[in-house]
Amino acid sequence: MSVLPRAIPAKYTEQLRAALTAAGVAFDATLKPGTRLSYEVTHLGRTWELRYTLARSGDALWKLTGPPGSDCEWGPGRFTSKCVEAITAPVPKPEPEPVDPHPAAPRTHLGFDVPEFVRAEWDSDRAQWWRLGVATAVGKLPDTRR
């Protein structure tokens, strides 16, 4: 059974500092509050956590946890160079919201999603019959008494 690390060896902290500095990322090497094995790095407004796990072949292996939307929200171990690549990767731009082709028609009716072919013809007899069928299924028929 392996022994888990209790501290980060100085040579791996220095290795991480050199790699981040070469990539243009500020790194002050202060541990994350309440931990002995984790650093926090902020780059381009996004905060990353690097947790030292072990060393292989003279390189440290880090558990890199990135901000939501990054490809490493819960990641396995990565070597220092791969961590720096992930941290310095460009921030993906969110895709624009798709334009609704039928803005006058609702997306749901009585708790059911309205199919696109019904939304396209919302004021037609076909859509009226669809609405009547949904109302019948849920027991909310319109009151026709006079």
LOMI-838661 format. One line per 10 residues: number of its first residue (from 0); for each residue x, y, z of N, C-alpha, C. Coordinates in nm, 2 decimals, padded with zeros to 4 digits. Last residue first. Layout:
<nodes>
NUM> X:Y:Z:X:Y:Z:X:Y:Z  ...;
</nodes>
This chain:
<nodes>
145> -07.32:02.66:-02.10:-07.36:02.80:-02.11:-07.48:02.82:-02.02  -07.02:02.46:-02.10:-07.16:02.48:-02.06:-07.19:02.63:-02.07  -06.77:02.40:-02.16:-06.85:02.45:-02.27:-06.99:02.47:-02.23  -06.45:02.43:-02.03:-06.60:02.43:-01.99:-06.68:02.49:-02.10  -06.20:02.22:-02.16:-06.26:02.35:-02.14:-06.40:02.34:-02.11  -06.05:01.96:-01.96:-06.13:02.00:-02.08:-06.19:02.14:-02.05  -05.84:01.83:-01.82:-05.87:01.97:-01.81:-05.94:02.02:-01.94  -05.72:01.57:-01.82:-05.85:01.60:-01.75:-05.88:01.74:-01.73  -05.50:01.52:-01.97:-05.48:01.56:-01.83:-05.60:01.59:-01.76  -05.62:01.44:-02.22:-05.53:01.35:-02.15:-05.51:01.39:-02.00;
135> -05.77:01.67:-02.29:-05.84:01.54:-02.26:-05.75:01.45:-02.18  -05.56:01.84:-02.34:-05.65:01.87:-02.23:-05.73:01.75:-02.19  -05.45:01.71:-02.56:-05.37:01.73:-02.44:-05.46:01.75:-02.32  -05.66:01.74:-02.74:-05.61:01.61:-02.71:-05.53:01.61:-02.58  -05.67:02.02:-02.76:-05.78:01.95:-02.71:-05.74:01.81:-02.67  -05.42:02.07:-02.89:-05.45:02.12:-02.76:-05.57:02.05:-02.69  -05.48:01.94:-03.14:-05.37:01.89:-03.05:-05.39:01.94:-02.91  -05.69:02.10:-03.23:-05.72:01.96:-03.20:-05.61:01.90:-03.11  -05.54:02.33:-03.27:-05.66:02.33:-03.18:-05.69:02.19:-03.14  -05.36:02.26:-03.47:-05.31:02.29:-03.33:-05.42:02.29:-03.23;
125> -05.55:02.23:-03.68:-05.47:02.11:-03.64:-05.41:02.14:-03.50  -05.65:02.48:-03.71:-05.74:02.37:-03.66:-05.66:02.26:-03.61  -05.40:02.73:-03.61:-05.48:02.64:-03.71:-05.57:02.54:-03.64  -05.22:02.87:-03.47:-05.36:02.93:-03.48:-05.45:02.84:-03.57  -04.98:02.73:-03.49:-05.04:02.75:-03.36:-05.19:02.79:-03.37  -04.80:02.60:-03.66:-04.94:02.63:-03.70:-05.02:02.65:-03.58  -04.56:02.57:-03.53:-04.56:02.64:-03.66:-04.70:02.68:-03.70  -04.63:02.42:-03.31:-04.60:02.56:-03.29:-04.60:02.64:-03.42  -04.67:02.17:-03.44:-04.78:02.24:-03.38:-04.75:02.39:-03.36  -04.41:02.12:-03.52:-04.51:02.13:-03.62:-04.64:02.19:-03.57;
115> -04.28:02.10:-03.27:-04.25:02.21:-03.36:-04.35:02.23:-03.47  -04.49:02.02:-02.99:-04.40:01.98:-03.10:-04.39:02.10:-03.20  -04.46:02.14:-02.66:-04.54:02.15:-02.78:-04.45:02.11:-02.90  -04.45:01.95:-02.37:-04.37:02.02:-02.47:-04.46:02.02:-02.60  -04.69:01.99:-02.11:-04.64:01.91:-02.22:-04.56:02.00:-02.31  -04.82:02.15:-01.93:-04.71:02.07:-01.88:-04.65:01.98:-01.99  -05.01:02.30:-02.08:-05.05:02.21:-01.98:-04.95:02.11:-01.93  -04.76:02.34:-02.31:-04.90:02.35:-02.30:-04.95:02.25:-02.20  -04.46:02.51:-02.41:-04.53:02.41:-02.34:-04.68:02.44:-02.33  -04.39:02.72:-02.58:-04.31:02.60:-02.58:-04.38:02.48:-02.51;
105> -04.64:02.91:-02.76:-04.57:02.87:-02.64:-04.49:02.74:-02.66  -04.58:03.13:-03.05:-04.64:03.00:-02.99:-04.56:02.96:-02.86  -04.44:03.34:-03.13:-04.58:03.37:-03.09:-04.64:03.24:-03.02  -04.19:03.26:-03.23:-04.20:03.33:-03.10:-04.34:03.35:-03.05  -04.06:03.03:-03.39:-04.21:03.06:-03.37:-04.23:03.13:-03.23  -03.79:03.00:-03.39:-03.86:03.02:-03.52:-04.01:03.06:-03.51  -03.57:03.16:-03.18:-03.69:03.09:-03.18:-03.77:03.11:-03.31  -03.22:03.13:-03.22:-03.34:03.21:-03.24:-03.46:03.12:-03.25  -03.00:03.01:-02.96:-03.07:02.99:-03.09:-03.20:03.08:-03.10  -02.75:03.20:-02.81:-02.88:03.14:-02.79:-02.95:03.13:-02.93;
95> -02.41:03.14:-02.90:-02.53:03.23:-02.89:-02.66:03.14:-02.88  -02.18:02.97:-02.69:-02.26:02.97:-02.82:-02.38:03.06:-02.80  -01.92:03.13:-02.51:-02.05:03.06:-02.52:-02.11:03.07:-02.65  -01.58:03.07:-02.59:-01.69:03.16:-02.59:-01.82:03.08:-02.59  -01.33:02.94:-02.37:-01.42:02.92:-02.48:-01.54:03.02:-02.47  -01.02:03.09:-02.33:-01.15:03.07:-02.27:-01.25:03.05:-02.38  -00.72:02.91:-02.42:-00.82:03.02:-02.44:-00.95:02.98:-02.38  -00.51:02.76:-02.17:-00.59:02.75:-02.29:-00.69:02.86:-02.30  -00.36:02.77:-01.94:-00.34:02.88:-02.04:-00.43:02.87:-02.16  -00.45:02.54:-01.81:-00.47:02.67:-01.75:-00.46:02.78:-01.85;
85> -00.36:02.34:-01.99:-00.50:02.35:-01.95:-00.53:02.49:-01.90  -00.08:02.38:-01.98:-00.16:02.39:-02.11:-00.31:02.41:-02.08  -00.03:02.32:-01.71:00.00:02.46:-01.76:-00.08:02.48:-01.90  -00.09:02.05:-01.71:-00.16:02.14:-01.62:-00.15:02.29:-01.68  00.11:01.95:-01.88:-00.03:01.94:-01.92:-00.12:02.03:-01.84  00.34:02.00:-01.72:00.32:02.07:-01.85:00.18:02.06:-01.90  00.29:01.84:-01.49:00.30:01.98:-01.48:00.27:02.05:-01.62  00.05:01.57:-01.56:00.19:01.62:-01.53:00.19:01.78:-01.54  -00.24:01.49:-01.38:-00.18:01.54:-01.50:-00.04:01.59:-01.46  -00.49:01.26:-01.26:-00.36:01.33:-01.25:-00.31:01.37:-01.38;
75> -00.83:01.34:-01.36:-00.73:01.25:-01.31:-00.60:01.33:-01.30  -01.07:01.60:-01.25:-00.97:01.53:-01.35:-00.88:01.44:-01.28  -01.33:01.76:-01.27:-01.29:01.65:-01.18:-01.19:01.57:-01.27  -01.31:01.95:-01.47:-01.38:01.98:-01.34:-01.34:01.88:-01.24  -01.17:01.99:-01.72:-01.11:01.92:-01.61:-01.18:01.97:-01.48  -01.26:02.15:-01.92:-01.26:02.01:-01.95:-01.20:01.93:-01.83  -01.48:02.39:-01.78:-01.35:02.35:-01.83:-01.35:02.20:-01.85  -01.73:02.43:-01.67:-01.72:02.45:-01.81:-01.58:02.41:-01.87  -01.61:02.56:-01.36:-01.72:02.50:-01.44:-01.71:02.53:-01.58  -01.25:02.56:-01.33:-01.38:02.62:-01.32:-01.48:02.54:-01.39;
65> -01.06:02.25:-01.25:-01.08:02.38:-01.31:-01.22:02.44:-01.28  -00.82:02.07:-01.10:-00.96:02.10:-01.09:-00.98:02.24:-01.14  -00.57:01.84:-01.13:-00.61:01.97:-01.17:-00.77:01.98:-01.17  -00.35:01.68:-00.95:-00.49:01.67:-00.98:-00.54:01.81:-01.00  -00.02:01.62:-01.08:-00.12:01.71:-01.01:-00.26:01.67:-01.05  00.29:01.50:-01.05:00.16:01.46:-01.10:00.06:01.54:-01.01  00.61:01.61:-01.14:00.51:01.60:-01.04:00.38:01.57:-01.12  00.89:01.43:-01.27:00.78:01.53:-01.29:00.67:01.51:-01.19  01.06:01.22:-01.24:01.11:01.35:-01.22:01.01:01.46:-01.24  00.89:00.99:-01.28:01.00:01.02:-01.38:01.05:01.17:-01.36;
55> 00.64:01.12:-01.08:00.68:01.01:-01.17:00.79:01.06:-01.26  00.49:01.19:-00.77:00.59:01.23:-00.87:00.63:01.10:-00.95  00.16:01.29:-00.65:00.29:01.21:-00.65:00.38:01.26:-00.76  -00.02:01.50:-00.61:-00.05:01.37:-00.57:00.07:01.28:-00.56  -00.12:01.83:-00.54:-00.01:01.74:-00.56:-00.05:01.60:-00.52  -00.36:02.01:-00.70:-00.34:01.93:-00.58:-00.23:01.83:-00.61  -00.46:02.31:-00.81:-00.36:02.21:-00.84:-00.33:02.13:-00.71  -00.74:02.48:-00.93:-00.68:02.42:-00.81:-00.59:02.31:-00.85  -00.81:02.79:-01.08:-00.78:02.65:-01.09:-00.71:02.60:-00.96  -01.03:03.05:-01.18:-00.94:02.99:-01.07:-00.93:02.84:-01.09;
45> -01.02:03.30:-01.42:-01.07:03.17:-01.39:-00.97:03.11:-01.28  -00.92:03.54:-01.51:-01.04:03.54:-01.43:-01.09:03.41:-01.39  -00.68:03.47:-01.63:-00.79:03.51:-01.72:-00.92:03.51:-01.64  -00.60:03.27:-01.36:-00.56:03.31:-01.49:-00.68:03.35:-01.57  -00.50:03.17:-01.05:-00.60:03.24:-01.12:-00.54:03.30:-01.24  -00.45:02.88:-00.86:-00.39:02.97:-00.96:-00.51:03.04:-01.03  -00.38:02.74:-00.55:-00.48:02.80:-00.63:-00.41:02.89:-00.73  -00.26:02.42:-00.44:-00.23:02.56:-00.48:-00.35:02.61:-00.55  -00.24:02.17:-00.18:-00.31:02.24:-00.30:-00.27:02.38:-00.31  -00.15:02.04:00.04:-00.11:01.99:-00.08:-00.17:02.06:-00.20;
35> -00.26:02.12:00.27:-00.12:02.11:00.27:-00.06:02.07:00.14  -00.53:02.36:00.35:-00.47:02.24:00.28:-00.32:02.24:00.29  -00.63:02.59:00.45:-00.68:02.47:00.50:-00.63:02.34:00.44  -00.59:02.78:00.15:-00.62:02.78:00.30:-00.68:02.65:00.34  -00.34:02.67:-00.07:-00.48:02.70:-00.05:-00.51:02.69:00.10  -00.01:02.81:-00.03:-00.10:02.70:-00.03:-00.24:02.75:-00.01  00.16:03.01:-00.26:00.10:03.00:-00.12:-00.01:02.89:-00.13  00.29:03.07:-00.50:00.32:02.95:-00.42:00.28:02.95:-00.28  00.22:03.26:-00.69:00.29:03.31:-00.56:00.32:03.19:-00.47  00.21:03.32:-01.02:00.21:03.21:-00.92:00.29:03.25:-00.80;
25> 00.08:03.43:-01.33:00.13:03.47:-01.20:00.11:03.35:-01.10  00.18:03.31:-01.64:00.08:03.30:-01.54:00.14:03.34:-01.41  00.35:03.28:-01.86:00.29:03.41:-01.84:00.18:03.41:-01.73  00.48:03.05:-01.90:00.36:03.07:-01.98:00.29:03.20:-01.95  00.69:03.08:-01.72:00.72:03.08:-01.86:00.60:03.09:-01.95  00.54:03.06:-01.49:00.60:03.18:-01.52:00.64:03.19:-01.67  00.47:02.78:-01.50:00.37:02.88:-01.50:00.42:03.02:-01.54  00.73:02.66:-01.48:00.64:02.64:-01.60:00.53:02.74:-01.61  00.82:02.76:-01.23:00.89:02.79:-01.36:00.81:02.77:-01.48  00.63:02.66:-01.05:00.65:02.80:-01.07:00.72:02.84:-01.20;
15> 00.68:02.38:-01.09:00.55:02.44:-01.12:00.56:02.59:-01.14  00.94:02.37:-00.99:00.91:02.32:-01.13:00.78:02.38:-01.18  00.89:02.45:-00.73:00.98:02.53:-00.81:00.96:02.49:-00.96  00.74:02.23:-00.64:00.68:02.36:-00.64:00.76:02.46:-00.73  00.93:02.03:-00.68:00.81:02.03:-00.76:00.73:02.16:-00.76  01.12:02.10:-00.48:01.16:02.10:-00.62:01.04:02.09:-00.72  00.98:02.08:-00.24:01.02:02.21:-00.29:01.06:02.21:-00.44  00.71:01.85:-00.22:00.85:01.88:-00.22:00.88:02.01:-00.29  00.43:01.90:-00.02:00.48:01.91:-00.16:00.63:01.94:-00.15  00.33:01.66:00.22:00.38:01.79:00.19:00.42:01.79:00.04;
5> 00.24:01.40:00.24:00.20:01.49:00.35:00.24:01.64:00.32  00.12:01.15:00.01:00.21:01.26:00.05:00.16:01.35:00.16  00.05:00.82:00.12:00.01:00.94:00.06:00.10:01.06:00.10  00.21:00.52:00.04:00.19:00.62:00.14:00.15:00.76:00.07  00.06:00.22:-00.09:00.14:00.34:-00.10:00.11:00.44:00.02  00.08:-00.12:00.00:00.00:00.00:00.00:00.09:00.12:00.00;
</nodes>
